[in-house]
Amino acid sequence: MSTGPGHSNFTSVVAICRSALAAGVHVYLYCIDEGVRCVGTPEIQGLKQAGTNLFACAYGAHNRHIPVDDKAVYSGLTIVSDLVSGTDRFLAFN
């Protein structure tokens, strides 16, 4: 997800992730660009508590003065590449 919490995609991402988790799907969410602003929201943290594997771009967080903490696994684009190559389905929200 590359959009911030004020974007309409935010609610779509949350709803899709909730539905997937309810269906027993392993969910991996990587927040990049403005999406790093979503990491600390109650909705995204709720997804994490429900079992979503939450990742965020360390570079994007640094550029936006967002602290790198335990709310997500902060990493680089190599992780995104690994996630995409190891998944059955990939959805991008820009």
C-alpha positions as CSV (number, residue, x, y, z in Angstrom):
1,M,0.0,0.0,0.0
2,S,1.5,3.3,-1.1
3,T,-1.3,5.6,-0.1
4,G,-1.9,7.4,3.2
5,P,-4.7,6.9,5.7
6,G,-6.8,9.7,4.2
7,H,-6.9,8.0,0.8
8,S,-9.9,5.9,-0.2
9,N,-7.7,2.9,-0.8
10,F,-7.0,2.8,3.0
11,T,-10.5,1.5,3.8
12,S,-10.3,-0.9,0.9
13,V,-7.0,-2.4,2.1
14,V,-8.3,-2.8,5.6
15,A,-11.5,-4.5,4.4
16,I,-9.7,-6.9,2.0
17,C,-7.2,-7.8,4.7
18,R,-9.9,-8.5,7.2
19,S,-11.8,-10.7,4.8
20,A,-8.7,-12.6,3.8
21,L,-7.8,-13.2,7.5
22,A,-11.3,-14.4,8.2
23,A,-11.0,-16.8,5.3
24,G,-7.8,-18.2,6.8
25,V,-5.4,-16.6,4.3
26,H,-1.9,-15.6,5.3
27,V,-1.8,-11.9,4.8
28,Y,1.4,-9.8,4.3
29,L,1.0,-6.1,4.1
30,Y,3.9,-3.9,3.0
31,C,3.5,-0.1,3.4
32,I,5.6,2.1,1.2
33,D,5.8,5.8,0.3
34,E,2.8,7.6,2.0
35,G,1.6,4.2,3.1
36,V,4.1,4.3,6.0
37,R,1.8,6.8,7.6
38,C,-0.8,4.1,8.0
39,V,1.4,1.8,10.1
40,G,0.4,3.4,13.4
41,T,-3.3,3.7,12.8
42,P,-5.6,1.6,14.9
43,E,-7.0,-0.1,11.8
44,I,-3.6,-1.4,10.6
45,Q,-2.4,-2.3,14.1
46,G,-5.7,-4.2,14.5
47,L,-4.9,-6.1,11.4
48,K,-1.4,-6.9,12.8
49,Q,-3.0,-8.1,16.1
50,A,-5.4,-10.3,14.0
51,G,-2.4,-12.0,12.3
52,T,-1.4,-9.8,9.4
53,N,2.4,-9.8,8.8
54,L,3.1,-6.1,8.7
55,F,6.1,-4.6,6.9
56,A,7.0,-1.0,6.2
57,C,9.6,0.8,4.1
58,A,12.4,2.0,6.4
59,Y,13.5,4.6,3.9
60,G,10.0,6.0,3.5
61,A,9.6,6.2,7.3
62,H,12.9,8.0,7.6
63,N,12.1,10.5,4.9
64,R,8.7,11.2,6.6
65,H,10.2,11.4,10.1
66,I,8.2,8.5,11.3
67,P,10.0,6.5,14.1
68,V,11.1,3.0,13.2
69,D,9.7,0.9,16.0
70,D,8.0,-2.4,16.7
71,K,4.7,-1.4,15.1
72,A,6.0,-3.1,11.8
73,V,9.0,-4.8,10.5
74,Y,10.9,-2.0,8.8
75,S,12.9,-3.1,5.8
76,G,13.9,-2.3,2.2
77,L,12.6,-3.2,-1.2
78,T,14.4,-6.6,-1.1
79,I,11.7,-7.8,1.3
80,V,9.0,-6.6,-1.1
81,S,10.6,-8.6,-3.9
82,D,10.7,-11.7,-1.7
83,L,7.1,-11.3,-0.7
84,V,5.9,-10.9,-4.3
85,S,7.9,-13.8,-5.5
86,G,6.6,-16.1,-2.7
87,T,2.9,-15.3,-3.0
88,D,0.0,-16.8,-4.8
89,R,-1.8,-13.4,-5.2
90,F,-0.5,-9.9,-5.0
91,L,-2.6,-6.8,-4.8
92,A,-1.1,-3.2,-5.1
93,F,-2.9,-0.1,-3.8
94,N,-1.5,3.1,-5.2
